[in-house]
Amino acid sequence: MTFEEFLPQYLDAHADRRTQVVHALGTASALALVTAAAVRRKPQLFAAALVAGYLPAWLSHFVIEGNTPKTFAYPLFSLRGDFVMAYKLVRGELPAT
C-alpha cells in the first residue's frame, strides 16, 4: 500500500472534527516536547512527547470515533497522516462533521 492509497482511509477514520482537533493538538504538543528535549538535552521529554501525542489521539478513536487507531497497523503512514491532516485542518480543507 502506498501513502496515497492509505490517506483516504486515514481521513475516513478521523471524520469527526473533534478527533481531528485532538490529533492536531497532540501532534503540536509532541513536537514542542521533542524540541524541548533536544534543546534542553532531557531525554525523558521524548517519552513525554510520545504520551502527549498518542494518548489523546488513541482515546479520541475509542471515545469519539468508535474505531481502532490506524497507528497499530501502519505506524509511519499514520504519523505522516497526522501531519497532513493537521495541515488540512488549519487550511480549512477538511469537511466539517
TAGI-V222593 format. One record per backbone hydrogen bond with DSSP energy under -0.5 kcal/mol. CO is the residue of the C=O (numbers start at 1). NH is the residue of the N-H. If there is no record, write none. Layout:
BEGIN
co:nh
CO:NH
CO:NH
END
This chain:
BEGIN
co:nh
2:6
3:7
4:8
5:9
6:9
6:10
7:11
8:12
9:13
11:14
12:15
16:19
16:20
17:21
18:22
19:23
20:24
21:25
22:26
23:27
24:28
25:29
26:30
27:31
28:32
29:33
30:34
31:35
32:36
33:37
34:38
35:39
36:40
37:41
37:42
41:43
42:45
43:46
43:47
44:48
45:49
46:50
47:51
48:52
49:53
50:54
51:55
51:56
53:57
54:58
55:59
56:60
57:61
58:62
59:63
60:64
60:65
61:66
61:67
69:72
70:73
70:74
74:78
75:79
76:80
77:81
78:82
79:83
80:84
81:85
82:86
83:87
84:88
85:89
86:90
87:91
88:92
88:93
88:94
89:92
95:97
END
